[in-house]
Amino acid sequence: MNRLITVSLVLVLAVQVYSQGPFKEILLAVRRGMVQDCKESLGATDADVEHIINANEPENRVQKCLAHCAMKQFGVLNGRKFNKQGFASVAKLVIFLDKRKSRYVDQVADECDKIDNEDLCEVGAELMMCAVKGLQRRGIQL
């Protein structure tokens, strides 16, 4: 729980400096820090981490498992189940300066909520790409 509070505070601070500097780099640093435990537990490489935190489609099993672990760390995934509220909270932090786009987050959450897969790594990869592509189709880059 403390980690979630810390991450939330870091995200809020990152969002607050959005108009003052390189927001994307700050967001990537937050993502990088969040998946450090995942990287170590999975034996992922720095290249695997960079691939996932830059919202690229996972290319191998380790990257798919890293996507699952990262989504779990961000509160977007609970086991095999997509957490619509967790996704909406994280995504809306990223786009808070553009209230018009916040409705798109709910649309994407509804689309991704339908995904189900017994394999945790596969469901992580599928949900990650559903969210990324759904937001991109609506003009939102992560």
N, C-alpha and C positions, 0 to 999 in steps of 0.2 A: 504494500500500500504506500509506503514511504517513497518507493521508486516512482510510482504513478504520480504522486504529488510533485515530486522533483521534476519529472518529465513535463508535467502540465505547466509548472512554473517556467521552465526553460522555453517551452513552446510559446507561452504568453509573452515572455520577454523577446523571443525571436520575432514574433508577430509585431510587437510594438516598435521594433527598429526597421520594419519593412520599408518605410519610406525614407529611411536614413542611410541605408547601405546595402551591401550585397546579401539580400534576404536568402537567395537560393543557397549560398555557401553556408549560411548559418543553419538553414534547415537541413542541409546535407550533414553538417557536423552533428546535429542533434540525432539524426537518423543513424549515423555511424556509431555514435555512443550507445544508442539504444540496442543495436544488434551485436554489440561486442560479446555479450554472454552467449548469444546464438552462434557466433563465429567460432568461439572456443569449444562449445559443446559439440558442434558438428564437424570440426576440423576444416572449416571453410577458409579460403585464402582471402587476402585483401582484395584481390580482383573479383572474387565472388561477391564480397560485401559491396564493393563499388557498383557492380553490375545491378544488384538488387536495389540499393538505395537511390540509384539514378532512375528507378522505375522501368528498367529493361526487362523484357520477358525472360524468365528463367530458362536456361539452356541445358541444364543437367540436374541430376538428382540432388546434389548438394545445394544448388541454387534454389530448387523448389522447396527443399526443407528449410532453407534459410528464409525464404519468403513466408512460409508458415510460421516460423518462430518469430520473425519480425512483426508480422501482423498480430500475433498473440501478444507480443511485448507492447504494441501500440494500442491494444485493447479492441482491435478490429475483428479478432477471431477468438472464439472460445471453443477449443477443441476443433471439431469439424464445422461448427456453426458460426456463420457470419453474424457479427454484432452490429446491427444497423445503427444503434445509438452511438456506439464507440466510433464507428466509421464517420458518422455525421459530425461528432465532436471534433475529431482530428481534422477532417476535411474543411469544416467551417472555420477553424482557426486559420487555415492557410488562406482562405478567400475572404476573410472578414471585412476587408476593405471594400469589397464589391458585393453588396447585399443582394444585387440582382442575381448573382450566381448561386446564392445559397439554396435556392429552390432546386437547382440541378443536383445538389448533393443528395437530397431525398429521392430524386428520380433514380439516380445511380444506385443508391442503397436498395431500393425496391428491386432493381434488375439483378443485383448481385445476391440478394437474399435467396434466390431460387437455386443457387449452385449447391450441389451436394456431391460428396465423394467420400468413400470409405478410407482412402489413402490420405493421411494428413498432409503429406508433402504436396500431393497433387491438388488437394483442395486449397491449400495455401497459395500455390501458383495460379490456379484458376481464379480464385477470388481477387488476388492482387491484380491480375491482368484485367479482370472485369472492371474493377474500380478505376484503374489507370486509363483504360480505353474509354470507359463511360465518361469520365471527366474530360478526357482529351476531346472526345466528340462534341463536347459542350464548351470547348474553348478554355478549359482549366488545365494548366500544367502543374504536375507535382514535382 
